[in-house]
Amino acid sequence: MLMEYTSKDLRRVNREKLQLIGINDQVIDAFLTHPIYSPRHKTLIAHILAEMEGVKGRVVFIEQALFAESELDAFIFQRIAEMMYNYHTQVKSISEMIPFGRIVVGYTMDQTIVIRFPMDYLYWTESAEIVLKSVTELQSADRPVKQIVLCAAAERVTPMAKQEFETAGIVIKSCIGNRLTPMAHIEADLNKSKKAEAEELTPEEDKKGTISRSYIGYQEPEFLSHEELKALYFNPLPDGYIRGRNLGDKVYRFFRTPIIDNRPYYRGVKPHSPVDEQIGPVLRVVSWNIEKSIHMKDAIDIFSSEEELRKRIDALKIKEAEGVNNILNQREKLATADIIVLQEMEIGIKRSGYLNAAGELAKALEMNYTYAPQYLEIDPVLLGLEKVYLKDGNIDEEATDYFLQDKELYKGVFGSAVLSRYPIKSVTVVPLRNQGYDWYYGEKAKTTYLEKTRRLGAKLVFLNELTREIKTGGRHFFRVDLDVPGIPGNTLSIINIHLEIKCLPKFRDLQIKEILNYIKDIDNPVIMLGDFNAAPADLSPTSVSRTVKRELKKPLNWLSITPYGFVVKTTSNITGFAKNMDNPMASNVPVLSPNPVKKMFDRIENFRFKDGGAFDFRGDKERSINGKKGRLSNSNQKDMKGFKTTYSVVRPLLKVVGKYRLDWVFVKSNLKDPLDPKGPYRLAPHYGETLTELNNNLYEKVSDHDPNVVDIPFLEPSQWDGEGKSHTDAN
């Protein structure tokens, strides 16, 4: 029945139901845009909760549901809601829903706890024993408990599990059969909602272009103490949490609770809304990986002040006055951007001055911002658990002191951020299932001889020191919905990307595949941008055995055993390097000239949203920053060969080796075909530029990555007359 209605219909009626329960708009938005839940999940949960009038804690149910990170989690929450409804309507009225670990349990007036155990078949295992212990602890909670009922059909519980639970005083009741859901009410609500939408008039405040909705003013996660961070080093909680344990629960919530700060919006801050003389008013978006926030104070000064930038320009690196003007023009683009997307933003780490890096930049620029943590840095040297030793076995006091963190200031947080002059509607943070590299066990493993040699070579050749970085956490899906008047639905979705670098390209492709699956239902404009780490190599710690195994898998290495094969391999390496250099979209020729990065770009180009929309891959001479055409040149700057690189090690060989384009911008506008030359250009990418000159002509670079900027026109460019109004207005 639900398949007969559009996603828009379902969102509308689900929002109405959740508002009636008393849930605030921020939580509603987060639930309705959650990538894990299908429209069916959301609709059933929203209507079931609405039907259970008078039951306290229904808001808690939705808040707990936001922490789902898999389709199984979504199914479990739907089944819990159905169980609650069935028990409430057929057995005994539930008076309150209360949180229990990652799920929700019911509480009745006669002091009974009702639990839907999140398993289809219950065996007596170590996990079941832990759950039993946690359940029995409910008896000592604030609410008096006379009985605990575990809802699970008798035939789905093994005799041993049944005996152990009943011995502990837990009653197993078959209350999940003959499931009831208020389907008739759902259908009536959907029909009523469609009729209301057809008759709805535009509110007067919307006609005036004002924003009448309320948003979260400020929230942040509960940061971990120094003692808790030390505990994580000994037990990193690789799954993000341990059910029923306080520290694990805190870590779980920490990685899923973003900072959201809309206070500048409430102080009346408005977008800059720059106007390009060729295409009219634009949404200007910047993306920048600011290398562990090490030079964040310099970045803040450059964003904030032209004078501060001038002080940092190294005149010896610039031959002509035009070069200075170009740098100043690039800074102006940074300063006038209304959306800034950042990676490698730190909070409370010594190397970046213990700053909340994104928060300080947002404060300086008077912008709203949201921050999603990816990792907690728990290296034992940082935490004071280990010393740094010299080769002779003595303690290196200077190095130990250099790395040691201040216990009072250290938070150890590493993540990503989005700054915006538009208000933040909702934020979704979901850890990726495909991580590619384990920053705890991978970094903690004993460094091999080959890895030591590789690190020494990197230091001597590139002056790019590679150090151990033990962390817990993981790469995530980070979606931020902004309220942007003038675009469909007044909603723009920003997908902030930071893929794993210490893995083979095939694992980054898996991460993109997962992210695309999360965003496929979005029917408003989308900008997916950030650090894709689109390198052809694996930079994870090396070992001889691992290197040999990987090399043996390459067919060309077997071919090179023969004299003829050796010539073919040598020629292939040279031509392959030339073909792939600066162009990850170069053709992939298996065996002879592979390009392992291309698959990820093909996946993005071939991807379609459920509404048929595609990412814009067009490249027009008149819409690229330097007049170079070709795939993606409207959104990502082309160079003489391939694309302009955004990343380099400190000292690349021959000014070529050690440089890559890792950072990319992809825009969903109004296209069904990513290369449609006749498609509309409203809300499409224009003049994508890499601000290399700004970053590389300073006495000291702000980052090893260069920033990117793109302009998105609010109008169809052909309608703009260049005199402050569109042709449509003139008519």
Salt bridges, closest charged atoms under 4 A:
ASP9 OD2 - LYS194 NZ 3.96
GLU16 OE2 - ARG12 NE 3.97
ASP25 OD1 - ARG15 NH1 3.97
ASP29 OD1 - ARG15 NH2 2.39
ASP29 OD2 - ARG213 NH2 3.13
GLU51 OE2 - HIS185 ND1 2.72
GLU69 OE1 - ARG256 NH2 2.20
GLU82 OE1 - ARG79 NE 3.79
GLU82 OE1 - ARG179 NH1 2.77
GLU96 OE2 - ARG143 NH2 2.86
ASP110 OD2 - LYS92 NZ 2.60
GLU137 OE2 - LYS133 NZ 2.94
GLU166 OE2 - LYS162 NZ 2.74
ASP189 OD2 - LYS17 NZ 2.93
ASP189 OD2 - HIS47 NE2 3.37
GLU197 OE2 - LYS8 NZ 3.47
GLU200 OE2 - ARG12 NH2 3.52
GLU204 OE1 - LYS207 NZ 3.97
GLU222 OE2 - LYS250 NZ 3.35
GLU227 OE2 - LYS230 NZ 3.15
GLU228 OE1 - LYS250 NZ 2.84
ASP249 OD1 - ARG102 NH2 2.31
ASP249 OD2 - ARG253 NE 3.44
ASP261 OD1 - ARG263 NE 2.92
ASP298 OD2 - HIS295 ND1 3.66
ASP298 OD1 - ARG312 NH2 3.06
ASP301 OD2 - ARG312 NH2 2.82
GLU306 OE2 - ARG310 NH2 3.16
GLU308 OE2 - LYS311 NZ 3.32
GLU308 OE1 - ARG312 NH1 2.95
GLU332 OE1 - ARG331 NH2 3.72
ASP338 OD1 - ARG421 NH1 3.71
GLU346 OE2 - ARG351 NH2 2.45
GLU366 OE2 - ARG267 NH2 2.86
GLU377 OE2 - ARG351 NH2 2.66
GLU377 OE2 - LYS471 NZ 3.96
ASP379 OD2 - ARG468 NE 2.80
GLU386 OE1 - ARG468 NH2 3.50
GLU443 OE2 - LYS502 NZ 2.92
GLU451 OE1 - ARG454 NE 3.00
GLU451 OE2 - ARG455 NE 2.79
GLU469 OE1 - LYS292 NZ 3.17
GLU469 OE1 - LYS471 NZ 3.69
ASP481 OD2 - ARG479 NH2 2.95
GLU500 OE1 - ARG475 NE 2.96
ASP509 OD2 - LYS599 NZ 3.92
ASP509 OD1 - ARG603 NE 2.79
ASP521 OD1 - LYS610 NZ 3.20
ASP523 OD2 - ARG11 NH2 2.81
ASP531 OD2 - HIS498 NE2 3.39
ASP531 OD2 - HIS705 NE2 3.74
ASP538 OD2 - ARG546 NH2 3.72
ASP538 OD2 - ARG550 NH1 2.06
GLU551 OE2 - LYS554 NZ 3.18
ASP602 OD2 - LYS598 NZ 2.85
GLU605 OE2 - ARG631 NH2 3.07
ASP611 OD2 - LYS668 NZ 2.96
ASP616 OD2 - ARG618 NH2 2.76
ASP620 OD2 - ARG623 NE 3.75
ASP663 OD1 - HIS705 ND1 2.88
GLU689 OE1 - LYS333 NZ 2.71
GLU693 OE2 - LYS644 NZ 2.95
GLU700 OE2 - HIS295 NE2 3.43
ASP704 OD1 - HIS705 NE2 3.91
ASP711 OD1 - ARG284 NE 2.75
